[in-house]
Amino acid sequence: MVMNDGDLGSPKGDADTGMSEYHHNTPKRRDEADSAAKRITLVGALANLILTLAKAVVGVVGHSAALVADAVHSAADLISDFVVWVAIILGSREADENHPYGHRRFETMATLAVSILIIISAIVIIRDSILRIDSQQMTSPTHLALLVAALAIVVKEALYRLTIKVGRRYHLPLINANAHHHRSDAFSSVAAFIGIAGSIQGVAMLDLIAAMVVGLMLFRVGLKLGWEALLEMSDIGVDEETLLIIQELIVSEPDVVALHLLKTRHIGGEVLCEMHIQVPPRITASAGHQIAERVRLAIIKGVPRVAEVTVHVDPEDDEEGTVILARRQDLLAELEIIVNYFPNVEQIGEPLLHMLFSGCEVIMAPKISGDLDTIQSTAASLVEAIEASDSFVKATVHLRLGDLPAATSA
């Protein structure tokens, strides 16, 4: 029994003034990211519209199968821009009752839809090229077709650099995917340029071979994007490097004893985390909350893609299971009955209950009347009575300094 009036804690002592800062940057950053994504998507859509028309018209007029195939690629990019735009509009909507985690999954679904469109376009281009080679339908392209292919390379590479900058800055997989569409279109224009140039120099089959190369490149891009979208829809976690960073941020908090059940998943370029942290078993609930908040903010600030963190606080390691004790209200009621057996004991405030795997521990500071010997013997009897109950495994009774009789002077 410790003769100390402050061991039970006080509202002022329990607060942690170091946690006055809260993280407000995420919603603002999302709005900024959505605006940037919309702008770059509109720029890309306008460029793709012009390129699609130019490639298609010049490809037909200039007798270039490779440029026509490249026009199909640009058309796929144009459709992709439209799907991306719609996905950004839907995905930027706030969370609601039916979508508590927001609407970012629309972006993943859009990426999958775009990948399917790209694969279909690739199959059509490859099939048409094979049929034309088989039927020996070969014509010599014009120099205008070569010029348009060269212009397309420059425009699409510029679009790639602008788009990937936005995607990487705001960690937006959908925008990154769209950027790679621009890069693949630039590569396909390179293939078309080589094929057209070779055909002009007398190797007519090079134009059709270039068209097939474009189709194969499209097919590969479509498969890659589709696979990544499917992985995200299956709630794949973060990569090992990011996971190690998150773990380090958690265990670097001094009051975190251990970490278990760490889970992550992707939603539209954002990462959601949930975990169990083990803290010292006898701290207060408010102190445990402060530790959890420190962990949450550390992860959000340390890993930019993380949008939401859920931290479950454990007094002991419950990974293999837990122990369910009696309800807190029932334990307090039983304590009150025990205290009432002692007429000189008045319960002041609410006892502190530590509900652990081993059982419930009680810490209390009642007012005990009487002389020093009576107070000490009553406190000892009270501890014995509480520990005799099957509901409690340990009891600590703190004596209040103000309740002890003053010493008489000689």
RODO-2510 file (C-alpha; in nm, 4 decimals, decimal comma):
residues 410
     n   res          X          Y          Z
     1     m     0,0000     0,0000     0,0000
     2     v     0,1541     0,3274    -0,1136
     3     m     0,0729     0,6394     0,0814
     4     n     0,0270     0,8654    -0,2219
     5     d    -0,2745     1,0683    -0,3267
     6     g    -0,1727     1,1126    -0,6899
     7     d    -0,1168     0,7537    -0,8118
     8     l    -0,4667     0,7238    -0,9512
     9     g    -0,3952     1,0113    -1,1909
    10     s    -0,5935     1,3255    -1,2601
    11     p    -0,7547     1,4731    -1,5715
    12     k    -0,4705     1,7217    -1,6040
    13     g    -0,2012     1,4636    -1,5476
    14     d    -0,3585     1,2191    -1,7922
    15     a    -0,3583     1,4618    -2,0841
    16     d    -0,0706     1,4734    -2,3294
    17     t    -0,0197     1,8304    -2,4418
    18     g     0,2293     1,7160    -2,7047
    19     m    -0,0538     1,5788    -2,9174
    20     s    -0,2280     1,9079    -2,9951
    21     e    -0,1477     1,8741    -3,3665
    22     y    -0,3825     1,6846    -3,5967
    23     h    -0,3298     1,5893    -3,9578
    24     h    -0,5481     1,7974    -4,1894
    25     n    -0,3431     1,7731    -4,5078
    26     t    -0,4967     1,4605    -4,6600
    27     p    -0,8373     1,6017    -4,7752
    28     k    -0,6678     1,9154    -4,9105
    29     r    -0,4097     1,7062    -5,0941
    30     r    -0,6840     1,4879    -5,2432
    31     d    -0,8637     1,7945    -5,3815
    32     e    -0,5367     1,9247    -5,5219
    33     a    -0,4614     1,5843    -5,6755
    34     d    -0,8083     1,5591    -5,8322
    35     s    -0,7768     1,9068    -5,9874
    36     a    -0,4329     1,8299    -6,1294
    37     a    -0,5556     1,4951    -6,2635
    38     k    -0,8531     1,6581    -6,4358
    39     r    -0,6342     1,9237    -6,5999
    40     i    -0,3748     1,6845    -6,7379
    41     t    -0,6466     1,4452    -6,8552
    42     l    -0,8197     1,7231    -7,0522
    43     v    -0,4887     1,8234    -7,2121
    44     g    -0,4225     1,4615    -7,3073
    45     a    -0,7749     1,4148    -7,4439
    46     l    -0,7445     1,7198    -7,6696
    47     a    -0,4054     1,6062    -7,8003
    48     n    -0,5312     1,2503    -7,8565
    49     l    -0,8351     1,3765    -8,0456
    50     i    -0,6179     1,5784    -8,2846
    51     l    -0,3663     1,2948    -8,3273
    52     t    -0,6365     1,0332    -8,3845
    53     l    -0,7967     1,2359    -8,6640
    54     a    -0,4608     1,3268    -8,8201
    55     k    -0,3262     0,9710    -8,8126
    56     a    -0,6500     0,8178    -8,9410
    57     v    -0,6953     1,0622    -9,2306
    58     v    -0,3302     1,0703    -9,3340
    59     g    -0,2947     0,6939    -9,2800
    60     v    -0,5794     0,6206    -9,5200
    61     v    -0,4864     0,8886    -9,7719
    62     g    -0,1149     0,8196    -9,7414
    63     h    -0,1559     0,4386    -9,7721
    64     s     0,0068     0,3539    -9,4352
    65     a    -0,1278     0,0571    -9,2402
    66     a     0,1145     0,1365    -8,9587
    67     l    -0,0203     0,4910    -8,9219
    68     v    -0,3806     0,3635    -8,9264
    69     a    -0,2868     0,1156    -8,6527
    70     d    -0,1266     0,4024    -8,4638
    71     a    -0,4512     0,5978    -8,5050
    72     v    -0,6365     0,3092    -8,3389
    73     h    -0,3845     0,3318    -8,0539
    74     s    -0,4489     0,7043    -8,0171
    75     a    -0,8253     0,6398    -8,0283
    76     a    -0,7822     0,3902    -7,7443
    77     d    -0,5940     0,6592    -7,5537
    78     l    -0,8773     0,9040    -7,6222
    79     i    -1,1318     0,6588    -7,4841
    80     s    -0,8957     0,6032    -7,1928
    81     d    -0,8921     0,9780    -7,1240
    82     f    -1,2718     0,9806    -7,1151
    83     v    -1,2860     0,6847    -6,8776
    84     v    -1,0190     0,8431    -6,6569
    85     w    -1,2145     1,1691    -6,6459
    86     v    -1,5352     0,9935    -6,5420
    87     a    -1,3449     0,7886    -6,2828
    88     i    -1,1883     1,1018    -6,1336
    89     i    -1,5310     1,2680    -6,1074
    90     l    -1,6840     0,9621    -5,9393
    91     g    -1,3787     0,8797    -5,7286
    92     s    -1,3464     1,2317    -5,5875
    93     r    -1,6909     1,2159    -5,4264
    94     e    -1,6899     1,2138    -5,0472
    95     a    -1,7494     0,8970    -4,8484
    96     d    -2,1120     0,8209    -4,7644
    97     e    -2,3111     0,5572    -4,5771
    98     n    -2,2905     0,3088    -4,8640
    99     h    -1,9251     0,3864    -4,9407
   100     p    -1,7556     0,4483    -4,6026
   101     y    -1,4100     0,4271    -4,7612
   102     g    -1,4988     0,6703    -5,0409
   103     h    -1,5398     0,6055    -5,4146
   104     r    -1,1767     0,5555    -5,5190
   105     r    -1,2499     0,2019    -5,6305
   106     f    -1,4113     0,3548    -5,9409
   107     e    -1,0612     0,4500    -6,0541
   108     t    -0,9468     0,0902    -6,0286
   109     m    -1,2520    -0,0284    -6,2231
   110     a    -1,1784     0,2358    -6,4873
   111     t    -0,8194     0,1159    -6,5193
   112     l    -0,9469    -0,2375    -6,5786
   113     a    -1,1926    -0,1115    -6,8413
   114     v    -0,9164     0,0814    -7,0185
   115     s    -0,6921    -0,2267    -7,0219
   116     i    -0,9671    -0,4317    -7,1856
   117     l    -1,0134    -0,1654    -7,4553
   118     i    -0,6393    -0,1628    -7,5236
   119     i    -0,6243    -0,5437    -7,5532
   120     i    -0,9182    -0,5469    -7,7965
   121     s    -0,7540    -0,2735    -8,0075
   122     a    -0,4272    -0,4686    -8,0122
   123     i    -0,5982    -0,7890    -8,1286
   124     v    -0,7752    -0,6025    -8,4111
   125     i    -0,4479    -0,4405    -8,5284
   126     i    -0,2502    -0,7686    -8,5186
   127     r    -0,5251    -0,9612    -8,6977
   128     d    -0,5585    -0,6968    -8,9731
   129     s    -0,1809    -0,6860    -9,0284
   130     i    -0,1557    -1,0658    -9,0556
   131     l    -0,4430    -1,0770    -9,3054
   132     r    -0,2881    -0,8037    -9,5215
   133     i     0,0547    -0,9703    -9,5197
   134     d    -0,1078    -1,3007    -9,6113
   135     s    -0,3007    -1,1434    -9,8990
   136     q     0,0059    -0,9409   -10,0142
   137     q    -0,1908    -0,6142    -9,9878
   138     m     0,1089    -0,3834    -9,9729
   139     t     0,1255    -0,0185   -10,0715
   140     s     0,3928     0,2480   -10,0398
   141     p     0,3130     0,5228    -9,7835
   142     t     0,3609     0,8920    -9,8600
   143     h     0,6055     1,1335    -9,6987
   144     l     0,3116     1,3074    -9,5286
   145     a     0,2470     0,9885    -9,3321
   146     l     0,6114     0,9908    -9,2233
   147     l     0,5804     1,3529    -9,1086
   148     v     0,2652     1,2837    -8,9038
   149     a     0,4313     0,9836    -8,7379
   150     a     0,7310     1,2020    -8,6426
   151     l     0,5013     1,4734    -8,5031
   152     a     0,3090     1,2119    -8,3019
   153     i     0,6306     1,0894    -8,1386
   154     v     0,7119     1,4396    -8,0111
   155     v     0,3581     1,5151    -7,8892
   156     k     0,3055     1,1812    -7,7128
   157     e     0,6450     1,1906    -7,5393
   158     a     0,5653     1,5412    -7,4125
   159     l     0,2256     1,4200    -7,2898
   160     y     0,3919     1,1257    -7,1152
   161     r     0,6335     1,3505    -6,9258
   162     l     0,3609     1,5933    -6,8164
   163     t     0,1203     1,3180    -6,7119
   164     i     0,3703     1,0984    -6,5274
   165     k     0,4841     1,4054    -6,3320
   166     v     0,1292     1,4518    -6,1993
   167     g     0,0802     1,0802    -6,1343
   168     r     0,4018     1,0432    -5,9389
   169     r     0,3599     1,3646    -5,7442
   170     y     0,0154     1,2682    -5,6145
   171     h     0,0616     0,8877    -5,6243
   172     l    -0,2273     0,8276    -5,8676
   173     p    -0,2074     0,4857    -6,0381
   174     l    -0,4831     0,5763    -6,2832
   175     i    -0,2922     0,8836    -6,4019
   176     n     0,0308     0,6815    -6,4124
   177     a    -0,1507     0,4268    -6,6274
   178     n    -0,2675     0,7015    -6,8602
   179     a     0,0875     0,8344    -6,8818
   180     h     0,2112     0,4922    -6,9900
   181     h    -0,0603     0,4919    -7,2568
   182     h     0,1005     0,8094    -7,3932
   183     r     0,4467     0,6514    -7,3779
   184     s     0,3270     0,3318    -7,5493
   185     d     0,1630     0,5481    -7,8168
   186     a     0,4957     0,7288    -7,8623
   187     f     0,6727     0,3938    -7,9000
   188     s     0,4109     0,2758    -8,1460
   189     s     0,4615     0,5969    -8,3430
   190     v     0,8351     0,5206    -8,3471
   191     a     0,7572     0,1755    -8,4859
   192     a     0,5205     0,3318    -8,7387
   193     f     0,7856     0,5882    -8,8351
   194     i     1,0459     0,3166    -8,8966
   195     g     0,7978     0,1045    -9,0913
   196     i     0,6824     0,3976    -9,3050
   197     a     1,0403     0,5102    -9,3721
   198     g     1,1453     0,1579    -9,4703
   199     s     0,8446     0,1184    -9,6936
   200     i     0,9203     0,4490    -9,8669
   201     q     1,2741     0,3213    -9,9277
   202     g     1,1364     0,0155   -10,1054
   203     v     1,0728    -0,2426    -9,8299
   204     a     0,6925    -0,2350    -9,8481
   205     m     0,6380    -0,5122    -9,5912
   206     l     0,8020    -0,3020    -9,3174
   207     d     0,4852    -0,0898    -9,2887
   208     l     0,2712    -0,3950    -9,2067
   209     i     0,5377    -0,5395    -8,9775
   210     a     0,5454    -0,2070    -8,7909
   211     a     0,1675    -0,2259    -8,7532
   212     m     0,2039    -0,5719    -8,5959
   213     v     0,4742    -0,4450    -8,3592
   214     v     0,2406    -0,1640    -8,2525
   215     g    -0,0339    -0,4198    -8,1891
   216     l     0,1953    -0,6396    -7,9775
   217     m     0,3081    -0,3386    -7,7732
   218     l    -0,0537    -0,2437    -7,7133
   219     f    -0,1349    -0,5995    -7,6085
   220     r     0,1469    -0,6029    -7,3524
   221     v     0,0420    -0,2665    -7,2048
   222     g    -0,3195    -0,3810    -7,1777
   223     l    -0,2257    -0,7038    -6,9998
   224     k    -0,0009    -0,5195    -6,7539
   225     l    -0,2621    -0,2578    -6,6649
   226     g    -0,5380    -0,5160    -6,6369
   227     w    -0,3315    -0,7394    -6,4086
   228     e    -0,2430    -0,4488    -6,1788
   229     a    -0,6092    -0,3428    -6,1603
   230     l    -0,7181    -0,6974    -6,0749
   231     l    -0,4551    -0,7164    -5,8007
   232     e    -0,5819    -0,3913    -5,6501
   233     m    -0,9440    -0,5081    -5,6663
   234     s    -0,8365    -0,8213    -5,4788
   235     d    -0,7098    -0,5939    -5,1950
   236     i    -0,3407    -0,6599    -5,2483
   237     g    -0,1197    -0,5097    -4,9779
   238     v     0,1718    -0,2706    -5,0161
   239     d     0,5127    -0,3850    -5,1348
   240     e     0,7665    -0,5209    -4,8867
   241     e     0,9721    -0,2004    -4,8776
   242     t     0,6700     0,0161    -4,7900
   243     l     0,5564    -0,2397    -4,5327
   244     l     0,8972    -0,2241    -4,3609
   245     i     0,8747     0,1565    -4,3494
   246     i     0,5312     0,1374    -4,1854
   247     q     0,6544    -0,1198    -3,9328
   248     e     0,9547     0,0970    -3,8451
   249     l     0,7319     0,4011    -3,7914
   250     i     0,5112     0,2013    -3,5545
   251     v     0,7779     0,0387    -3,3393
   252     s     0,9753     0,3655    -3,3161
   253     e     0,7023     0,5006    -3,0869
   254     p     0,8524     0,4485    -2,7370
   255     d     0,5306     0,3242    -2,5730
   256     v     0,4599     0,0598    -2,8371
   257     v     0,5629    -0,2714    -2,6786
   258     a     0,4872    -0,4867    -2,9833
   259     l     0,3042    -0,4890    -3,3179
   260     h     0,0880    -0,7578    -3,4732
   261     l    -0,1915    -0,8102    -3,7301
   262     l    -0,0657    -0,5299    -3,9586
   263     k    -0,2800    -0,5213    -4,2728
   264     t    -0,2736    -0,2897    -4,5763
   265     r    -0,4732    -0,2584    -4,8959
   266     h    -0,5011    -0,0297    -5,1981
   267     i    -0,8004     0,1765    -5,3064
   268     g    -0,7585     0,4009    -5,6111
   269     g    -0,3966     0,4919    -5,5457
   270     e    -0,4445     0,5312    -5,1724
   271     v    -0,3392     0,2893    -4,9013
   272     l    -0,5478     0,1915    -4,5992
   273     c    -0,3790     0,0423    -4,2918
   274     e    -0,5014    -0,1352    -3,9837
   275     m    -0,2999    -0,2878    -3,7035
   276     h    -0,2889    -0,3979    -3,3399
   277     i    -0,0303    -0,2342    -3,1157
   278     q     0,0559    -0,3629    -2,7700
   279     v     0,1092    -0,0951    -2,5062
   280     p     0,2048    -0,1149    -2,1349
   281     p    -0,0871    -0,3060    -1,9814
   282     r    -0,1637    -0,0735    -1,6900
   283     i    -0,1803     0,2663    -1,8600
   284     t    -0,5126     0,4494    -1,8878
   285     a    -0,7422     0,4284    -2,1888
   286     s    -0,6774     0,7957    -2,2694
   287     a    -0,3003     0,7366    -2,2633
   288     g    -0,3472     0,4383    -2,4956
   289     h    -0,5479     0,6599    -2,7298
   290     q    -0,2674     0,9154    -2,7378
   291     i    -0,0165     0,6452    -2,8331
   292     a    -0,2489     0,5255    -3,1098
   293     e    -0,2830     0,8820    -3,2415
   294     r     0,0937     0,9251    -3,2486
   295     v     0,1265     0,6038    -3,4483
   296     r    -0,1519     0,7036    -3,6868
   297     l    -0,0065     1,0476    -3,7595
   298     a     0,3465     0,9097    -3,7951
   299     i     0,2302     0,6687    -4,0676
   300     i     0,0220     0,9281    -4,2545
   301     k     0,3100     1,1760    -4,2522
   302     g     0,5795     0,9161    -4,3213
   303     v     0,4069     0,7348    -4,6094
   304     p     0,2332     0,9848    -4,8430
   305     r     0,0074     0,7262    -5,0086
   306     v    -0,1522     0,6257    -4,6774
   307     a    -0,4917     0,7946    -4,6453
   308     e    -0,6399     0,6181    -4,3436
   309     v    -0,4995     0,4283    -4,0455
   310     t    -0,6958     0,2255    -3,7910
   311     v    -0,5067     0,1405    -3,4721
   312     h    -0,6355    -0,1178    -3,2245
   313     v    -0,4750    -0,0832    -2,8802
   314     d    -0,4010    -0,4022    -2,6844
   315     p    -0,2741    -0,4260    -2,3244
   316     e    -0,1374    -0,7721    -2,4052
   317     d    -0,0666    -0,9800    -2,7154
   318     d    -0,4049    -1,1082    -2,8346
   319     e    -0,2887    -1,2460    -3,1704
   320     e    -0,3605    -1,6031    -3,0586
   321     g    -0,6840    -1,5133    -2,8784
   322     t    -0,8055    -1,3216    -2,5761
   323     v    -0,9843    -1,3658    -2,2414
   324     i    -1,3315    -1,2244    -2,1820
   325     l    -1,3822    -1,1129    -1,8220
   326     a    -1,6977    -0,9946    -1,6472
   327     r    -1,8444    -0,6618    -1,7580
   328     r    -1,6892    -0,3550    -1,6008
   329     q    -2,0236    -0,2448    -1,4544
   330     d    -2,0689    -0,5850    -1,2876
   331     l    -1,7176    -0,5720    -1,1420
   332     l    -1,7776    -0,2238    -1,0000
   333     a    -2,1050    -0,3396    -0,8498
   334     e    -1,9303    -0,6352    -0,6827
   335     l    -1,6620    -0,4037    -0,5456
   336     e    -1,9286    -0,1796    -0,3974
   337     i    -2,0826    -0,4767    -0,2180
   338     i    -1,7435    -0,5732    -0,0732
   339     v    -1,6706    -0,2168     0,0417
   340     n    -2,0117    -0,1935     0,2122
   341     y    -1,9017    -0,4738     0,4497
   342     f    -1,6627    -0,2225     0,6078
   343     p    -1,8595     0,0512     0,7920
   344     n    -1,5563     0,2801     0,8264
   345     v    -1,4746     0,2691     0,4531
   346     e    -1,6212     0,5221     0,2091
   347     q    -1,5484     0,4748    -0,1575
   348     i    -1,4228     0,7992    -0,3114
   349     g    -1,4217     0,8202    -0,6880
   350     e    -1,4243     0,5181    -0,9160
   351     p    -1,1780     0,2308    -0,8713
   352     l    -0,9306     0,1709    -1,1552
   353     l    -0,9698    -0,1712    -1,3175
   354     h    -0,6907    -0,3369    -1,5168
   355     m    -0,8587    -0,6161    -1,7127
   356     l    -0,5782    -0,8503    -1,8183
   357     f    -0,5468    -1,2105    -1,9357
   358     s    -0,4625    -1,3158    -1,5783
   359     g    -0,7784    -1,1521    -1,4441
   360     c    -0,8954    -0,8178    -1,3102
   361     e    -0,6651    -0,6046    -1,0957
   362     v    -0,8138    -0,3281    -0,8782
   363     i    -0,6577    -0,0015    -0,7668
   364     m    -0,8646     0,2159    -0,5346
   365     a    -0,8205     0,4984    -0,2814
   366     p    -1,1199     0,4892    -0,0428
   367     k    -1,1618     0,7101     0,2639
   368     i    -1,0988     0,5019     0,5768
   369     s    -1,1936     0,6390     0,9226
   370     g    -1,0121     0,5617     1,2439
   371     d    -0,6688     0,5811     1,3965
   372     l    -0,3547     0,4787     1,2093
   373     d    -0,3664     0,1149     1,3199
   374     t    -0,7368     0,0894     1,2325
   375     i    -0,6821     0,2452     0,8891
   376     q    -0,3937     0,0104     0,8079
   377     s    -0,5703    -0,3031     0,9322
   378     t    -0,8919    -0,2084     0,7495
   379     a    -0,7010    -0,1485     0,4275
   380     a    -0,5320    -0,4877     0,4598
   381     s    -0,8675    -0,6574     0,5279
   382     l    -1,0226    -0,4811     0,2298
   383     v    -0,7425    -0,6056     0,0030
   384     e    -0,7897    -0,9588     0,1372
   385     a    -1,1679    -0,9465     0,0828
   386     i    -1,1335    -0,8242    -0,2756
   387     e    -0,8687    -1,0830    -0,3657
   388     a    -1,0852    -1,3571    -0,2114
   389     s    -1,3422    -1,2930    -0,4843
   390     d    -1,3169    -1,5025    -0,8006
   391     s    -1,3629    -1,1829    -1,0043
   392     f    -1,0351    -1,0223    -0,8937
   393     v    -0,6754    -1,1438    -0,8880
   394     k    -0,5068    -0,8471    -0,7249
   395     a    -0,6082    -0,5435    -0,5198
   396     t    -0,4136    -0,2298    -0,4293
   397     v    -0,5564     0,0156    -0,1761
   398     h    -0,3902     0,3563    -0,1621
   399     l    -0,4164     0,5454     0,1675
   400     r    -0,5038     0,9124     0,1418
   401     l    -0,2598     1,1340     0,3274
   402     g    -0,5391     1,3636     0,4406
   403     d    -0,7228     1,0756     0,6095
   404     l    -0,4368     0,9815     0,8436
   405     p    -0,4650     1,1171     1,2001
   406     a    -0,2240     1,3999     1,2792
   407     a     0,0619     1,3188     1,5190
   408     t     0,0220     1,4767     1,8694
   409     s     0,3084     1,6854     2,0002
   410     a     0,4619     1,6074     2,3413
***
